[in-house]
């Protein structure tokens, strides 16, 4: 095997493991002949920096009010978001390194550890943005939120076996307005990858609502795909394609 091919495989393995940690993988939802991964504005739509930008006090069926069994964090969890992220990471690594746990059991345990700390309703809303979210009916919004959440939760399952003892360096948090930014580095024998977690206070706990990998926002990547579909089709078509993606 050539050195170039070996290096490319190492890079792909590392990136796949990153997505495992994030519980999100922006896999392409079939959007036709346009490139669903076209470059996004790095400065992004304002609502990615201000997660309250889409909120309308008169808007019915706000996604933050949708039924989310993970809406409340454990009141005994650390109050510091850095400490919380570190605690979750250690719990995940402990499971991944345990050779006595079967693969399916690892998936279930990691899902229970990580899922409560992602703000899936807000992520769903931001993935469509101000351009498309207001156009959906309340029922379409609810269905999209459920499908998109399931897409995020299930995408990691194929990645768990790729763990090869990577380490995560968590740097001090930075606060801008109401958002906490936690820069981290995923370190392996092949080098490092920069990951930025965007976190906000929800009730009495902390939730992640976006992640940047090497400066690229996962939500902007999804938004680009969804915009391609909705610019030429309907919301029902988008929902149908999301359903189909869950079967793949």
Backbone as CSV, one residue per row, in Angstrom:
resi,resn,N_x,N_y,N_z,CA_x,CA_y,CA_z,C_x,C_y,C_z
1,UNK,0.843,-1.186,0.000,0.000,0.000,0.000,0.884,1.245,0.000
2,UNK,0.592,2.220,-0.858,1.395,3.419,-0.949,1.237,4.277,0.295
3,UNK,2.254,5.134,0.537,2.189,6.029,1.697,1.023,7.000,1.593
4,UNK,0.741,7.479,0.368,-0.363,8.420,0.167,-1.690,7.752,0.503
5,UNK,-1.883,6.528,0.019,-3.136,5.817,0.281,-3.296,5.531,1.759
6,UNK,-2.194,5.147,2.403,-2.251,4.851,3.840,-2.600,6.110,4.628
7,UNK,-1.991,7.233,4.241,-2.266,8.493,4.931,-3.725,8.907,4.744
8,UNK,-4.251,8.740,3.537,-5.654,9.086,3.279,-6.591,8.240,4.116
9,UNK,-6.277,6.974,4.273,-7.112,6.104,5.098,-7.071,6.543,6.560
10,UNK,-5.885,6.947,7.012,-5.760,7.418,8.403,-6.582,8.673,8.628
11,UNK,-6.543,9.585,7.646,-7.313,10.823,7.760,-8.804,10.524,7.801
12,UNK,-9.258,9.621,6.928,-10.680,9.272,6.897,-11.105,8.624,8.205
13,UNK,-10.254,7.761,8.759,-10.596,7.110,10.014,-10.718,8.135,11.129
14,UNK,-9.792,9.100,11.128,-9.809,10.134,12.158,-11.066,10.987,12.061
15,UNK,-11.426,11.381,10.849,-12.608,12.214,10.661,-13.871,11.461,11.047
16,UNK,-13.915,10.176,10.723,-15.087,9.376,11.112,-15.209,9.303,12.619
17,UNK,-14.081,9.186,13.314,-14.147,9.119,14.765,-14.609,10.432,15.364
18,UNK,-14.215,11.542,14.760,-14.703,12.839,15.213,-16.216,12.852,15.196
19,UNK,-16.798,12.351,14.123,-18.247,12.364,13.981,-18.909,11.468,15.012
20,UNK,-18.227,10.399,15.395,-18.736,9.574,16.485,-18.864,10.395,17.752
21,UNK,-17.831,11.163,18.053,-17.835,11.952,19.285,-18.923,13.006,19.266
22,UNK,-19.226,13.515,18.093,-20.203,14.592,17.990,-21.626,14.084,17.892
23,UNK,-21.765,12.799,17.605,-23.082,12.214,17.360,-23.766,12.850,16.162
24,UNK,-22.998,13.481,15.314,-23.575,14.063,14.125,-22.653,13.828,12.957
25,UNK,-23.244,13.443,11.822,-22.451,13.238,10.613,-23.237,13.792,9.444
26,UNK,-22.799,14.910,8.859,-23.584,15.516,7.786,-23.523,14.714,6.497
27,UNK,-24.116,13.523,6.511,-24.153,12.707,5.316,-25.130,13.312,4.319
28,UNK,-24.810,13.167,3.043,-25.570,13.830,2.005,-26.991,13.278,1.908
29,UNK,-27.962,14.172,1.936,-29.335,13.827,1.621,-29.511,14.128,0.137
30,UNK,-29.907,13.140,-0.640,-29.940,13.272,-2.094,-30.664,14.539,-2.524
31,UNK,-29.914,15.422,-3.197,-30.473,16.710,-3.594,-30.423,16.909,-5.102
32,UNK,-30.192,15.879,-5.849,-30.182,16.014,-7.299,-28.798,16.309,-7.822
33,UNK,-28.707,17.121,-8.900,-27.430,17.308,-9.572,-26.580,18.413,-8.993
34,UNK,-27.076,19.205,-8.049,-26.258,20.237,-7.432,-25.349,19.617,-6.383
35,UNK,-24.236,20.289,-6.122,-23.307,19.816,-5.109,-23.839,20.175,-3.738
36,UNK,-24.233,19.185,-2.917,-24.815,19.487,-1.604,-23.789,19.954,-0.603
37,UNK,-22.523,19.849,-0.940,-21.482,20.249,-0.001,-20.750,21.493,-0.478
38,UNK,-21.450,22.370,-1.189,-20.805,23.579,-1.675,-20.311,24.411,-0.499
39,UNK,-19.241,25.176,-0.665,-18.673,25.937,0.458,-19.707,26.880,1.069
40,UNK,-19.645,26.990,2.387,-20.575,27.864,3.105,-19.835,29.111,3.572
41,UNK,-20.587,30.154,3.801,-20.030,31.380,4.335,-19.470,31.105,5.723
42,UNK,-18.150,31.256,5.950,-17.581,30.922,7.253,-18.105,31.801,8.363
43,UNK,-18.576,32.989,8.001,-19.136,33.863,9.038,-20.555,33.446,9.397
44,UNK,-21.173,32.706,8.477,-22.437,32.060,8.762,-23.611,32.989,8.933
45,UNK,-24.816,32.431,8.856,-26.005,33.198,9.178,-25.969,33.624,10.644
46,UNK,-26.566,34.773,10.917,-26.488,35.316,12.275,-27.047,34.368,13.317
47,UNK,-28.053,33.573,12.927,-28.692,32.750,13.948,-27.798,31.627,14.441
48,UNK,-26.718,31.286,13.697,-25.790,30.292,14.206,-24.949,30.868,15.331
49,UNK,-24.710,32.182,15.285,-23.992,32.838,16.367,-24.937,33.305,17.459
50,UNK,-26.180,33.530,17.090,-27.209,33.919,18.051,-28.369,32.943,17.922
51,UNK,-28.370,31.856,18.715,-29.400,30.830,18.570,-30.799,31.312,18.890
52,UNK,-30.927,32.523,19.423,-32.262,33.057,19.702,-32.796,33.897,18.540
53,UNK,-31.991,34.043,17.473,-32.368,34.936,16.376,-33.624,34.477,15.652
54,UNK,-33.890,33.177,15.687,-35.064,32.656,14.987,-36.311,32.670,15.861
55,UNK,-36.138,32.912,17.126,-37.271,32.817,18.033,-38.277,33.937,17.791
56,UNK,-39.515,33.571,17.782,-40.614,34.524,17.646,-41.595,34.223,18.770
57,UNK,-41.818,35.161,19.689,-42.683,34.866,20.831,-44.098,34.492,20.435
58,UNK,-44.493,34.874,19.210,-45.842,34.536,18.767,-45.881,33.306,17.867
59,UNK,-44.717,32.702,17.662,-44.634,31.565,16.756,-45.160,30.308,17.433
60,UNK,-46.169,29.650,16.835,-46.704,28.430,17.436,-45.733,27.277,17.267
61,UNK,-45.773,26.377,18.237,-45.025,25.129,18.131,-43.529,25.368,17.963
62,UNK,-42.968,26.267,18.782,-41.536,26.503,18.773,-40.819,25.175,19.011
63,UNK,-39.745,24.868,18.238,-39.112,23.560,18.373,-38.519,23.318,19.747
64,UNK,-38.203,24.375,20.479,-37.699,24.162,21.826,-38.785,23.668,22.776
65,UNK,-40.036,23.733,22.320,-41.131,23.275,23.146,-41.634,21.900,22.710
66,UNK,-40.993,21.330,21.664,-41.401,20.008,21.229,-41.052,18.990,22.293
67,UNK,-41.754,17.878,22.266,-41.521,16.853,23.266,-40.126,16.272,23.113
68,UNK,-39.250,16.550,24.032,-37.880,16.055,24.004,-37.597,15.378,25.333
69,UNK,-37.543,14.029,25.365,-37.339,13.327,26.632,-36.012,13.656,27.292
70,UNK,-35.080,14.278,26.536,-33.788,14.610,27.102,-33.673,16.095,27.426
71,UNK,-34.803,16.778,27.530,-34.779,18.236,27.638,-34.096,18.727,28.913
72,UNK,-34.210,17.992,29.990,-33.635,18.446,31.253,-32.371,17.674,31.573
73,UNK,-31.314,18.387,31.925,-30.081,17.743,32.329,-30.169,17.309,33.782
74,UNK,-29.305,16.406,34.156,-29.207,15.956,35.531,-28.773,17.137,36.403
75,UNK,-29.563,17.489,37.425,-29.200,18.654,38.255,-27.877,18.476,38.980
76,UNK,-27.375,17.232,39.056,-26.111,16.980,39.738,-24.904,17.078,38.805
77,UNK,-25.154,17.388,37.514,-24.057,17.511,36.563,-23.218,18.757,36.878
78,UNK,-21.950,18.761,36.430,-21.101,19.942,36.669,-21.703,21.196,36.068
79,UNK,-21.530,22.334,36.766,-22.040,23.605,36.261,-21.121,24.214,35.203
80,UNK,-19.841,23.839,35.230,-18.894,24.377,34.265,-18.938,23.547,32.981
81,UNK,-19.165,24.176,31.806,-19.280,23.417,30.558,-17.994,22.682,30.190
82,UNK,-16.822,23.234,30.536,-15.570,22.529,30.282,-15.506,21.215,31.052
83,UNK,-15.911,21.299,32.315,-15.898,20.113,33.157,-16.917,19.090,32.669
84,UNK,-18.056,19.563,32.213,-19.080,18.668,31.699,-18.576,17.926,30.460
85,UNK,-17.945,18.655,29.538,-17.432,18.037,28.319,-16.352,17.010,28.655
86,UNK,-15.495,17.350,29.601,-14.443,16.434,30.013,-15.011,15.169,30.636
87,UNK,-16.040,15.328,31.455,-16.675,14.179,32.106,-17.314,13.248,31.089
88,UNK,-18.013,13.834,30.102,-18.648,13.018,29.071,-17.615,12.267,28.242
89,UNK,-16.511,12.948,27.912,-15.450,12.330,27.116,-14.876,11.112,27.846
90,UNK,-14.576,11.269,29.134,-14.015,10.165,29.910,-14.977,8.983,29.970
91,UNK,-16.270,9.268,30.062,-17.257,8.191,30.107,-17.312,7.435,28.774
92,UNK,-17.228,8.182,27.662,-17.248,7.554,26.340,-16.020,6.673,26.142
93,UNK,-14.842,7.206,26.486,-13.601,6.455,26.312,-13.604,5.180,27.141
94,UNK,-14.145,5.267,28.347,-14.214,4.092,29.207,-15.011,2.972,28.539
95,UNK,-16.093,3.335,27.880,-16.912,2.338,27.188,-16.192,1.805,25.953
96,UNK,-15.596,2.690,25.164,-14.929,2.276,23.935,-13.770,1.331,24.212
97,UNK,-13.085,1.516,25.328,-11.921,0.690,25.648,-12.295,-0.629,26.314
98,UNK,-13.535,-0.768,26.715,-13.972,-1.973,27.424,-14.239,-3.098,26.425
99,UNK,-13.377,-4.073,26.393,-13.497,-5.184,25.439,-14.565,-6.197,25.857
100,UNK,-15.106,-6.051,27.048,-16.126,-6.982,27.527,-17.546,-6.546,27.165
101,UNK,-17.671,-5.374,26.528,-18.984,-4.868,26.134,-19.187,-5.110,24.643
102,UNK,-20.302,-5.704,24.274,-20.592,-5.963,22.868,-20.853,-4.657,22.128
103,UNK,-20.693,-4.714,20.805,-20.790,-3.513,19.985,-22.131,-2.806,20.152
104,UNK,-23.225,-3.540,20.092,-24.546,-2.923,20.191,-24.742,-2.273,21.554
105,UNK,-24.236,-2.923,22.587,-24.357,-2.365,23.938,-23.543,-1.079,24.054
106,UNK,-22.377,-1.027,23.391,-21.584,0.199,23.395,-22.356,1.343,22.751
107,UNK,-22.992,1.042,21.621,-23.769,2.067,20.925,-24.862,2.624,21.822
108,UNK,-25.576,1.727,22.502,-26.685,2.150,23.354,-26.184,2.973,24.537
109,UNK,-25.089,2.551,25.144,-24.568,3.267,26.303,-24.046,4.653,25.916
110,UNK,-23.341,4.738,24.791,-22.818,6.025,24.347,-23.958,6.971,23.979
111,UNK,-24.996,6.421,23.356,-26.167,7.233,23.016,-26.800,7.837,24.262
112,UNK,-26.897,7.042,25.323,-27.493,7.541,26.569,-26.612,8.595,27.222
113,UNK,-25.302,8.484,27.058,-24.377,9.439,27.660,-24.400,10.779,26.935
114,UNK,-24.411,10.725,25.609,-24.184,11.933,24.822,-25.458,12.667,24.434
115,UNK,-26.501,11.947,24.064,-27.701,12.573,23.507,-28.298,13.683,24.360
116,UNK,-28.343,13.537,25.699,-28.955,14.603,26.499,-28.239,15.946,26.416
117,UNK,-27.036,15.964,25.856,-26.255,17.197,25.864,-26.201,17.871,24.505
118,UNK,-27.056,17.445,23.593,-27.229,18.133,22.324,-28.626,18.729,22.275
119,UNK,-28.719,19.978,21.865,-30.007,20.665,21.753,-30.598,20.353,20.378
120,UNK,-31.132,19.156,20.232,-31.636,18.705,18.938,-32.752,19.585,18.382
121,UNK,-33.692,20.046,19.190,-34.731,20.927,18.633,-34.163,22.207,18.029
122,UNK,-33.221,22.844,18.735,-32.629,24.062,18.194,-31.779,23.755,16.962
123,UNK,-31.052,22.646,16.974,-30.246,22.262,15.820,-31.128,22.049,14.592
124,UNK,-32.300,21.474,14.806,-33.234,21.262,13.697,-33.684,22.594,13.117
125,UNK,-33.982,23.522,13.986,-34.446,24.838,13.563,-33.358,25.589,12.795
126,UNK,-32.137,25.553,13.315,-31.034,26.256,12.680,-30.610,25.589,11.372
127,UNK,-30.831,24.284,11.250,-30.458,23.584,10.021,-31.280,24.056,8.832
128,UNK,-32.478,24.550,9.087,-33.305,25.102,8.012,-33.142,26.611,7.899
129,UNK,-32.915,27.270,9.026,-32.661,28.702,8.999,-33.899,29.541,8.770
130,UNK,-33.691,30.848,8.792,-34.804,31.793,8.646,-35.436,31.733,7.258
131,UNK,-34.700,31.215,6.297,-35.227,31.152,4.934,-36.320,30.100,4.797
132,UNK,-36.155,28.957,5.478,-37.075,27.841,5.243,-37.929,27.469,6.464
133,UNK,-37.395,27.629,7.680,-38.147,27.191,8.859,-39.535,27.830,8.960
134,UNK,-39.678,29.151,8.773,-41.013,29.764,8.920,-42.031,29.263,7.895
135,UNK,-41.561,28.680,6.789,-42.482,28.232,5.743,-43.126,26.895,6.066
136,UNK,-42.580,26.161,7.024,-43.136,24.863,7.380,-44.349,25.024,8.292
137,UNK,-45.297,24.140,8.152,-46.438,24.130,9.060,-45.991,23.565,10.411
138,UNK,-46.755,23.785,11.466,-46.379,23.214,12.758,-46.148,21.703,12.708
139,UNK,-46.999,20.978,11.972,-46.821,19.528,11.878,-45.552,19.174,11.114
140,UNK,-45.253,19.929,10.057,-44.027,19.686,9.302,-42.796,19.977,10.149
141,UNK,-42.874,21.026,10.962,-41.749,21.348,11.840,-41.506,20.220,12.843
142,UNK,-42.572,19.740,13.406,-42.430,18.665,14.388,-41.861,17.408,13.738
143,UNK,-42.371,17.077,12.559,-41.879,15.879,11.882,-40.420,16.044,11.473
144,UNK,-40.071,17.223,10.962,-38.684,17.472,10.583,-37.767,17.348,11.795
145,UNK,-38.172,17.920,12.923,-37.372,17.855,14.136,-37.127,16.412,14.558
146,UNK,-38.172,15.605,14.511,-38.036,14.198,14.902,-37.122,13.436,13.943
147,UNK,-37.294,13.663,12.628,-36.486,12.958,11.637,-35.024,13.413,11.684
148,UNK,-34.826,14.718,11.798,-33.466,15.242,11.821,-32.743,14.790,13.086
149,UNK,-33.445,14.782,14.200,-32.857,14.285,15.444,-32.436,12.839,15.302
150,UNK,-33.296,12.030,14.704,-32.966,10.615,14.512,-31.782,10.462,13.571
151,UNK,-31.715,11.335,12.544,-30.576,11.310,11.626,-29.264,11.572,12.375
152,UNK,-29.288,12.539,13.287,-28.103,12.881,14.058,-27.733,11.767,15.037
153,UNK,-28.723,11.162,15.644,-28.462,10.141,16.656,-27.950,8.834,16.065
154,UNK,-28.414,8.491,14.884,-28.061,7.192,14.317,-26.806,7.215,13.454
155,UNK,-26.377,8.404,13.047,-25.261,8.476,12.102,-23.942,7.978,12.685
156,UNK,-23.811,7.979,14.008,-22.551,7.585,14.630,-22.362,6.082,14.709
157,UNK,-23.420,5.306,14.544,-23.351,3.877,14.860,-22.336,3.114,14.005
158,UNK,-22.131,3.589,12.783,-21.173,2.907,11.914,-19.732,3.301,12.224
159,UNK,-19.552,4.262,13.133,-18.230,4.811,13.373,-17.546,4.279,14.637
160,UNK,-18.299,3.630,15.517,-17.763,3.273,16.825,-16.548,2.361,16.728
161,UNK,-16.568,1.411,15.800,-15.471,0.449,15.695,-14.177,1.089,15.198
162,UNK,-14.231,2.364,14.773,-13.054,3.025,14.216,-12.156,3.647,15.279
163,UNK,-12.582,3.609,16.539,-11.788,4.242,17.594,-10.424,3.572,17.728
164,UNK,-9.367,4.376,17.706,-7.998,3.862,17.813,-7.190,4.658,18.845
165,UNK,-7.770,4.887,19.995,-7.070,5.525,21.105,-6.733,6.993,20.846
166,UNK,-7.585,7.704,20.088,-7.391,9.146,19.934,-7.624,9.850,21.275
167,UNK,-7.012,11.002,21.443,-7.147,11.770,22.684,-7.734,13.145,22.371
168,UNK,-8.486,13.687,23.339,-9.111,14.988,23.159,-8.522,15.986,24.135
169,UNK,-7.954,17.068,23.606,-7.442,18.155,24.439,-8.496,19.251,24.506
170,UNK,-9.023,19.505,25.698,-10.076,20.497,25.888,-9.453,21.785,26.403
171,UNK,-9.619,22.869,25.659,-9.030,24.157,26.008,-10.035,25.002,26.802
172,UNK,-9.571,26.066,27.443,-10.484,26.927,28.232,-11.597,27.509,27.367
173,UNK,-12.756,27.623,27.955,-13.929,28.135,27.252,-13.821,29.640,27.020
174,UNK,-14.536,30.109,25.999,-14.639,31.531,25.707,-16.112,31.877,25.614
175,UNK,-16.543,32.917,26.311,-17.954,33.311,26.284,-18.137,34.576,25.462
176,UNK,-19.104,34.518,24.526,-19.501,35.669,23.730,-21.007,35.787,23.813
177,UNK,-21.470,36.852,24.449,-22.899,37.015,24.724,-23.388,35.816,25.526
178,UNK,-24.373,35.095,25.022,-24.932,33.969,25.769,-24.384,32.625,25.306
179,UNK,-23.431,32.655,24.375,-22.877,31.415,23.839,-21.501,31.129,24.428
180,UNK,-21.270,29.868,24.787,-19.980,29.405,25.256,-19.303,28.653,24.113
181,UNK,-18.065,29.023,23.811,-17.284,28.330,22.793,-16.180,27.546,23.501
182,UNK,-16.106,26.238,23.222,-15.050,25.415,23.807,-14.192,24.839,22.685
183,UNK,-12.993,25.377,22.488,-12.092,24.823,21.469,-11.422,23.550,21.974
184,UNK,-11.317,22.567,21.122,-10.669,21.309,21.481,-9.789,20.843,20.326
185,UNK,-8.922,19.896,20.619,-8.099,19.272,19.596,-8.188,17.763,19.746
186,UNK,-8.522,17.081,18.655,-8.493,15.628,18.640,-7.101,15.212,18.173
187,UNK,-6.385,14.509,19.031,-4.985,14.205,18.780,-4.799,12.712,18.562
188,UNK,-4.083,12.369,17.496,-3.737,10.980,17.214,-2.327,10.936,16.665
189,UNK,-1.877,9.754,16.322,-0.528,9.614,15.771,-0.397,10.291,14.412
190,UNK,-1.527,10.591,13.768,-1.507,11.223,12.446,-1.515,12.744,12.511
191,UNK,-1.662,13.299,13.715,-1.731,14.749,13.831,-2.912,15.169,14.688
192,UNK,-3.428,16.377,14.445,-4.550,16.869,15.239,-5.604,17.509,14.343
193,UNK,-6.827,17.528,14.864,-7.955,18.157,14.184,-8.613,19.111,15.162
194,UNK,-8.841,20.357,14.740,-9.478,21.356,15.597,-10.987,21.189,15.580
195,UNK,-11.592,21.168,16.755,-13.043,21.039,16.900,-13.518,22.135,17.849
196,UNK,-14.549,22.847,17.452,-15.104,23.909,18.290,-16.548,23.581,18.636
197,UNK,-16.833,23.477,19.929,-18.191,23.223,20.406,-18.865,24.548,20.742
198,UNK,-20.099,24.729,20.284,-20.898,25.901,20.632,-21.988,25.442,21.595
199,UNK,-22.000,26.051,22.765,-22.849,25.575,23.855,-23.664,26.729,24.416
200,UNK,-24.887,26.436,24.823,-25.716,27.460,25.459,-26.443,26.864,26.649
201,UNK,-26.867,27.737,27.532,-27.600,27.306,28.725,-29.028,26.968,28.354
202,UNK,-29.472,25.798,28.772,-30.856,25.368,28.579,-31.379,24.909,29.938
203,UNK,-32.403,25.602,30.419,-32.898,25.333,31.773,-31.733,25.489,32.756
204,UNK,-31.388,24.425,33.472,-30.327,24.522,34.464,-29.046,23.821,34.014
205,UNK,-28.993,23.438,32.738,-27.823,22.715,32.252,-27.273,23.323,30.973
206,UNK,-26.332,22.622,30.357,-25.691,23.074,29.134,-25.990,22.109,28.000
207,UNK,-26.184,22.677,26.797,-26.418,21.850,25.626,-25.618,22.370,24.442
208,UNK,-25.095,21.448,23.637,-24.369,21.789,22.417,-25.382,22.009,21.304
209,UNK,-25.229,23.123,20.557,-26.157,23.354,19.453,-25.461,23.442,18.094
210,UNK,-24.137,23.450,18.082,-23.413,23.388,16.811,-21.979,22.995,17.092
211,UNK,-21.332,22.411,16.086,-19.933,22.010,16.197,-19.229,22.374,14.902
212,UNK,-18.038,22.930,15.018,-17.220,23.223,13.844,-16.023,22.276,13.823
213,UNK,-15.780,21.673,12.666,-14.618,20.817,12.475,-13.698,21.495,11.473
214,UNK,-12.503,21.855,11.918,-11.555,22.580,11.077,-12.206,23.836,10.485
215,UNK,-13.026,24.510,11.295,-13.641,25.763,10.877,-14.919,25.624,10.083
216,UNK,-15.387,24.396,9.839,-16.597,24.174,9.050,-17.745,23.764,9.976
217,UNK,-18.819,24.538,9.978,-19.979,24.265,10.817,-20.776,23.085,10.268
218,UNK,-21.098,22.143,11.153,-21.906,20.999,10.736,-23.303,21.454,10.339
219,UNK,-23.867,22.419,11.077,-25.214,22.890,10.746,-25.235,23.591,9.392
220,UNK,-24.184,24.349,9.068,-24.145,25.006,7.768,-24.031,23.979,6.639
221,UNK,-23.345,22.882,6.907,-23.243,21.826,5.910,-24.605,21.216,5.639
222,UNK,-25.340,20.909,6.718,-26.695,20.391,6.546,-27.584,21.419,5.858
223,UNK,-27.462,22.672,6.274,-28.325,23.716,5.716,-28.127,23.836,4.207
224,UNK,-26.882,23.700,3.766,-26.596,23.758,2.336,-27.328,22.647,1.596
225,UNK,-27.332,21.445,2.166,-28.027,20.317,1.546,-29.531,20.563,1.504
226,UNK,-30.083,21.005,2.640,-31.529,21.211,2.706,-31.977,22.353,1.790
227,UNK,-31.158,23.388,1.680,-31.493,24.504,0.805,-31.539,24.056,-0.650
228,UNK,-30.628,23.166,-1.042,-30.641,22.640,-2.403,-31.958,21.928,-2.699
229,UNK,-32.441,21.175,-1.727,-33.685,20.427,-1.923,-34.884,21.355,-1.945
230,UNK,-34.966,22.264,-0.970,-36.145,23.116,-0.833,-36.200,24.220,-1.889
231,UNK,-35.055,24.580,-2.468,-35.074,25.604,-3.509,-35.722,25.101,-4.787
232,UNK,-35.805,23.766,-4.930,-36.396,23.193,-6.143,-37.573,22.273,-5.843
233,UNK,-37.791,21.985,-4.558,-38.863,21.065,-4.196,-39.676,21.581,-3.026
234,UNK,-40.392,20.681,-2.392,-41.290,21.037,-1.293,-40.777,20.487,0.029
235,UNK,-41.392,20.952,1.105,-41.041,20.449,2.430,-41.337,18.962,2.546
236,UNK,-42.418,18.518,1.906,-42.768,17.100,1.954,-41.690,16.254,1.265
237,UNK,-41.105,16.783,0.210,-40.021,16.061,-0.457,-38.804,15.943,0.458
238,UNK,-38.506,17.010,1.170,-37.390,16.973,2.111,-37.648,15.942,3.206
239,UNK,-38.847,15.946,3.751,-39.189,14.980,4.801,-39.081,13.555,4.276
240,UNK,-39.526,13.350,3.049,-39.458,12.022,2.447,-38.009,11.558,2.292
241,UNK,-37.147,12.460,1.869,-35.739,12.096,1.675,-35.044,11.844,3.009
242,UNK,-35.435,12.581,4.031,-34.881,12.323,5.359,-35.300,10.934,5.835
243,UNK,-36.556,10.576,5.605,-37.025,9.245,5.981,-36.248,8.170,5.241
244,UNK,-36.020,8.375,3.952,-35.275,7.406,3.164,-33.832,7.275,3.653
245,UNK,-33.244,8.391,4.077,-31.852,8.343,4.553,-31.713,7.521,5.805
246,UNK,-32.769,7.448,6.616,-32.716,6.665,7.844,-32.722,5.167,7.556
247,UNK,-33.188,4.792,6.373,-33.230,3.378,6.006,-31.936,2.907,5.384
248,UNK,-31.056,3.856,5.048,-29.792,3.489,4.383,-28.713,3.091,5.381
